[in-house]
Amino acid sequence: VAMTAPISLICGNLISTLVARRHALGLTQRDVAAIMRVSRGSFAQWECGRHCPSLPILIRWCAALDLFIRFIPYEGRPRRDVRKQPPRGPRRSNVIKLQRAA
Protein backbone atom coordinates (compact mmCIF):
# COMPACT_ATOMS: atom_id res chain seq x y z
CA VAL A 1 0.00 0.00 0.00
CA ALA A 2 1.55 3.30 -0.98
CA MET A 3 1.86 5.92 1.74
CA THR A 4 0.29 8.53 -0.55
CA ALA A 5 -3.11 6.93 0.11
CA PRO A 6 -5.29 8.30 2.92
CA ILE A 7 -4.39 6.82 6.32
CA SER A 8 -7.86 5.28 6.67
CA LEU A 9 -7.31 3.34 3.43
CA ILE A 10 -3.87 2.16 4.51
CA CYS A 11 -5.15 1.18 7.93
CA GLY A 12 -8.18 -0.55 6.41
CA ASN A 13 -6.08 -2.60 3.98
CA LEU A 14 -3.68 -3.69 6.72
CA ILE A 15 -6.47 -4.54 9.11
CA SER A 16 -8.39 -6.59 6.53
CA THR A 17 -5.19 -8.59 5.94
CA LEU A 18 -4.74 -9.10 9.69
CA VAL A 19 -8.37 -10.17 10.15
CA ALA A 20 -8.02 -12.71 7.31
CA ARG A 21 -4.82 -14.04 8.92
CA ARG A 22 -6.55 -14.34 12.32
CA HIS A 23 -9.37 -16.35 10.73
CA ALA A 24 -6.87 -18.56 8.87
CA LEU A 25 -5.14 -19.35 12.17
CA GLY A 26 -8.49 -20.14 13.83
CA LEU A 27 -8.01 -17.50 16.55
CA THR A 28 -10.73 -15.42 18.19
CA GLN A 29 -10.52 -11.72 18.95
CA ARG A 30 -10.16 -12.66 22.61
CA ASP A 31 -7.19 -14.94 21.80
CA VAL A 32 -5.29 -12.26 19.88
CA ALA A 33 -6.14 -9.53 22.42
CA ALA A 34 -4.75 -11.76 25.19
CA ILE A 35 -1.53 -12.37 23.24
CA MET A 36 -1.19 -8.62 22.62
CA ARG A 37 -2.12 -7.82 26.26
CA VAL A 38 -4.88 -5.39 25.30
CA SER A 39 -8.59 -5.45 26.09
CA ARG A 40 -10.87 -7.36 23.75
CA GLY A 41 -13.00 -4.21 23.41
CA SER A 42 -10.07 -2.14 22.11
CA PHE A 43 -9.07 -4.94 19.78
CA ALA A 44 -12.62 -5.23 18.43
CA GLN A 45 -12.72 -1.50 17.70
CA TRP A 46 -9.46 -1.73 15.70
CA GLU A 47 -10.72 -4.74 13.76
CA CYS A 48 -14.04 -3.17 12.82
CA GLY A 49 -12.29 0.05 11.75
CA ARG A 50 -13.83 2.29 14.39
CA HIS A 51 -10.31 3.28 15.51
CA CYS A 52 -6.97 3.05 13.71
CA PRO A 53 -4.28 1.50 15.94
CA SER A 54 -0.88 3.13 16.43
CA LEU A 55 2.21 1.72 14.74
CA PRO A 56 3.47 0.01 17.93
CA ILE A 57 0.06 -1.68 18.28
CA LEU A 58 0.14 -2.78 14.62
CA ILE A 59 3.60 -4.27 15.20
CA ARG A 60 2.36 -6.20 18.26
CA TRP A 61 -0.71 -7.32 16.30
CA CYS A 62 1.47 -8.64 13.49
CA ALA A 63 3.74 -10.43 15.96
CA ALA A 64 0.70 -12.09 17.55
CA LEU A 65 -0.23 -13.46 14.10
CA ASP A 66 3.34 -14.50 13.18
CA LEU A 67 3.72 -11.62 10.69
CA PHE A 68 5.99 -8.60 10.51
CA ILE A 69 5.78 -5.21 8.80
CA ARG A 70 8.51 -4.27 6.37
CA PHE A 71 8.86 -0.68 5.17
CA ILE A 72 10.21 -0.43 1.63
CA PRO A 73 11.55 2.97 0.51
CA TYR A 74 9.98 4.26 -2.65
CA GLU A 75 12.72 5.28 -5.08
CA GLY A 76 10.49 7.10 -7.55
CA ARG A 77 10.39 10.78 -8.34
CA PRO A 78 10.21 12.96 -5.19
CA ARG A 79 6.90 14.72 -4.65
CA ARG A 80 6.79 18.51 -4.85
CA ASP A 81 5.06 20.69 -2.29
CA VAL A 82 1.81 22.15 -3.58
CA ARG A 83 2.92 25.67 -2.63
CA LYS A 84 6.03 25.32 -4.86
CA GLN A 85 8.48 25.97 -2.03
CA PRO A 86 12.02 24.72 -2.53
CA PRO A 87 12.45 21.20 -1.18
CA ARG A 88 13.99 21.01 2.31
CA GLY A 89 15.42 17.59 1.75
CA PRO A 90 14.63 14.36 -0.01
CA ARG A 91 10.96 13.39 0.31
CA ARG A 92 10.10 9.81 -0.32
CA SER A 93 6.94 7.83 -0.15
CA ASN A 94 7.13 4.41 1.44
CA VAL A 95 5.44 1.12 0.80
CA ILE A 96 4.24 -1.04 3.68
CA LYS A 97 4.30 -4.79 3.14
CA LEU A 98 3.23 -7.58 5.49
CA GLN A 99 5.24 -10.78 5.46
CA ARG A 100 5.14 -13.98 7.47
CA ALA A 101 7.87 -14.28 10.07
CA ALA A 102 10.54 -16.83 9.26
C-alpha positions, 0 to 999 in steps of 0.5 A: 500500500503506498503511503500517498493513500489516505491513512484510513485506506492504509489502515483498512487494507492492513487490518483486513489482511490481519483479520483474514490471517486471524481467521486462517489461524483459527483464533478469536478476537479474545485470543489475539487480544490476550496475546497482545495484552490489550482489552478485547474491546479495544481490539474489536474497535481496531478490527471493525475500523472504528479506531486506527491502531498506532504503529506500535500496536500494529507491530504487536498485532502482526507479531501475535499473528506471526507476521511482521511489517517491512517498510520499503523505501519508494525510489520514484520521483520525489513529490513537490510541495503544492505551494512550490516551495524549494524542497527542504530535503529528499521526500520519499513515499514508502510502501508497507508490506506484510510478510510472514515471520521466518 
